[in-house]
Amino acid sequence: MERREYHVPALPAGTQFWGVKWDEVPVAPVDCFRWLEGYAPKTGAQLAWSEGVGFFLRMTCEEENPTAIYRRYNDPVYKDSCMEFFCDFLNDGRYINLEMNVNGTLLSCVGKDRHERTPITELTDGGIFITKGWQQKGIWEILAQIPCEMLCSILGVESLPFGHGYTFRGNFYKCGDETPVPHFGMWSPVETENPDFHRPEFFGTLVID
């Protein structure tokens, strides 16, 4: 299987979230829907890097009336209409999952598989990634900030290796386990018999330009 590749633009150092020109950031299409057929809402993800600040994530979905029940950190938002970003930032087998509904509710932990995972709040003195959601006219969107300081705390390092040409691994997902029409979509195809997003061996390649 050929691994998909996404090029993460490096913004001018110090760029803050409000300074991102999203129309200039490439879109990773979440267009591989498997396991259940008949529903595949158009979904795309964008990721950008700002040296000294962190990563900025934007995900957009064309979906009418997204299910949005959960509102507390680490609620099971994957049961709602949900967009997700899983990433092994240091290529050491540990990956962080960001799972979000239109309320901006975040489920996020770190670990090497789905069973042994640590909530990020246990590593950040209770802090979580800033996430916001909104919807209008059949489209909903999620914005997330992933600060350098928080990544250092979660991953237990003093500095980060990110820069031009740095390559790491991750995947973008769209799901809704308990929505009126359950569905499972991904950017980099997961080739398992049953739905399972916690499979880093199927992550795609991310490259900072």
C-alpha positions in Angstrom: 0.0 0.0 0.0 1.4 3.4 -1.0 1.3 5.8 2.0 -0.4 9.1 1.4 1.7 12.3 1.9 0.6 15.7 3.1 2.8 18.8 3.1 2.5 21.0 6.1 3.3 24.6 5.3 5.8 26.3 7.7 4.3 29.8 8.4 6.5 32.8 9.2 8.0 32.3 12.7 5.7 33.6 15.4 2.5 33.5 13.3 -0.5 33.2 15.6 -3.7 31.3 14.8 -5.6 34.4 13.6 -2.8 35.1 11.1 -3.2 31.8 9.2 -4.4 32.3 5.6 -6.3 29.0 5.3 -7.0 29.5 1.6 -3.2 29.0 1.1 -3.0 25.9 3.2 -3.4 22.6 1.2 -6.3 20.3 2.0 -6.0 16.6 2.9 -9.2 15.0 1.6 -10.8 12.6 4.1 -12.3 10.6 1.2 -11.8 6.9 2.0 -15.0 5.6 3.6 -14.9 1.9 4.6 -16.8 -0.8 6.5 -20.3 0.9 6.1 -21.6 2.2 2.7 -24.1 4.8 1.7 -22.9 7.9 3.6 -19.6 9.8 2.9 -19.8 13.5 3.8 -17.2 15.6 2.1 -14.5 16.3 4.7 -11.1 17.9 4.5 -8.2 18.7 6.9 -5.6 21.4 7.0 -2.5 21.5 9.2 0.1 24.3 9.5 3.2 24.9 11.6 4.4 28.1 13.2 7.9 28.0 14.7 7.9 28.9 18.3 4.1 28.7 18.5 2.9 25.3 17.4 0.6 23.5 15.0 -2.8 24.8 13.8 -5.5 22.4 12.6 -8.6 23.1 10.7 -11.2 20.4 9.6 -14.3 21.0 7.6 -17.3 18.8 6.8 -20.3 19.2 4.6 -23.0 17.6 6.8 -26.5 18.6 7.7 -27.4 18.6 11.4 -24.3 17.0 12.9 -25.0 15.1 16.0 -23.5 16.9 19.0 -24.4 15.5 22.4 -21.1 15.5 24.4 -19.7 18.6 26.0 -17.0 17.6 28.5 -13.3 16.8 28.0 -12.8 13.2 27.1 -16.4 12.4 26.6 -16.9 9.8 23.8 -17.3 12.3 21.0 -16.6 9.6 18.4 -20.3 8.6 19.0 -21.3 12.1 17.7 -20.5 13.5 14.3 -16.8 13.7 14.8 -13.6 14.8 13.1 -10.3 13.6 14.3 -6.5 14.0 14.0 -4.1 11.3 15.2 -0.4 12.0 15.1 2.9 10.5 16.0 4.9 13.8 16.2 8.2 12.3 17.3 8.1 9.0 15.3 8.6 7.1 18.5 5.4 5.0 18.4 3.4 7.3 20.7 0.6 9.1 19.1 -1.8 11.8 20.3 -5.5 11.7 19.2 -7.6 14.8 18.9 -11.3 13.9 18.5 -13.8 16.7 18.3 -17.5 17.4 17.7 -19.2 20.6 16.6 -19.4 21.8 20.2 -15.6 21.9 20.2 -15.6 19.1 22.8 -12.2 17.4 22.8 -11.2 13.8 23.5 -7.4 13.6 23.6 -4.9 11.1 25.1 -1.4 9.8 24.2 -0.1 6.3 24.0 1.1 3.6 21.6 -2.2 1.8 21.1 -5.9 2.1 21.9 -5.6 0.3 25.2 -2.8 2.0 27.1 -3.5 5.7 26.8 -2.9 8.6 29.1 -5.3 11.6 29.2 -3.3 14.7 28.2 -4.6 16.6 31.2 -2.5 14.3 33.4 0.7 15.5 31.6 -0.2 19.2 31.3 -1.4 20.2 34.8 -5.0 20.0 33.6 -4.5 21.9 30.3 -6.1 20.9 27.0 -5.7 21.9 23.4 -7.9 24.9 22.5 -10.6 23.7 20.2 -13.6 25.6 18.7 -16.5 24.4 16.5 -19.2 26.1 14.5 -21.7 25.3 11.8 -23.8 27.1 9.2 -25.8 26.1 6.1 -24.8 22.4 6.0 -21.1 22.9 6.9 -19.4 22.5 10.2 -15.8 23.2 11.1 -13.3 22.6 13.9 -10.3 24.7 14.7 -7.6 23.5 17.1 -4.3 24.9 18.4 -1.5 22.6 19.4 1.1 24.7 21.3 4.8 23.8 21.4 4.8 24.0 25.2 2.0 21.6 25.6 3.5 19.1 23.1 6.8 19.2 25.1 4.8 18.4 28.3 2.8 15.6 26.8 5.8 14.0 25.1 8.3 14.6 27.9 10.9 16.5 25.9 12.6 19.8 26.4 12.6 20.8 22.7 10.9 19.8 19.5 12.7 18.7 16.2 10.3 20.4 13.9 11.6 22.4 10.9 11.8 22.4 7.1 11.9 18.9 5.8 10.9 17.2 9.1 8.8 14.1 8.4 6.4 12.5 10.8 3.2 10.4 10.6 -0.5 10.9 11.2 -4.0 10.5 9.9 -7.3 12.5 9.6 -10.6 10.9 10.2 -14.4 11.5 10.0 -16.8 9.3 11.9 -20.1 9.0 13.7 -20.5 5.7 15.6 -23.9 6.4 17.0 -25.3 9.0 14.6 -28.5 8.4 12.5 -26.2 7.0 9.7 -23.0 5.6 11.2 -19.9 6.1 9.1 -16.1 5.8 9.1 -13.9 7.9 6.8 -10.1 8.5 6.7 -7.4 10.3 4.7 -4.9 7.4 4.8 -6.7 4.1 4.3 -6.9 1.7 7.2 -6.9 -1.8 5.9 -8.5 -3.7 8.8 -11.6 -6.0 8.7 -13.5 -3.9 11.2 -13.4 -0.2 12.0 -10.3 0.8 14.0 -8.7 4.2 13.8 -6.1 3.3 16.4 -3.8 1.7 13.9 -0.7 3.8 13.5 0.8 1.4 11.0 -1.6 2.9 8.5 -0.8 6.5 9.2 0.2 8.7 6.3 3.3 10.8 5.9 3.4 14.5 7.0 6.2 16.7 5.8 6.9 20.3 7.0 7.8 22.4 3.9 
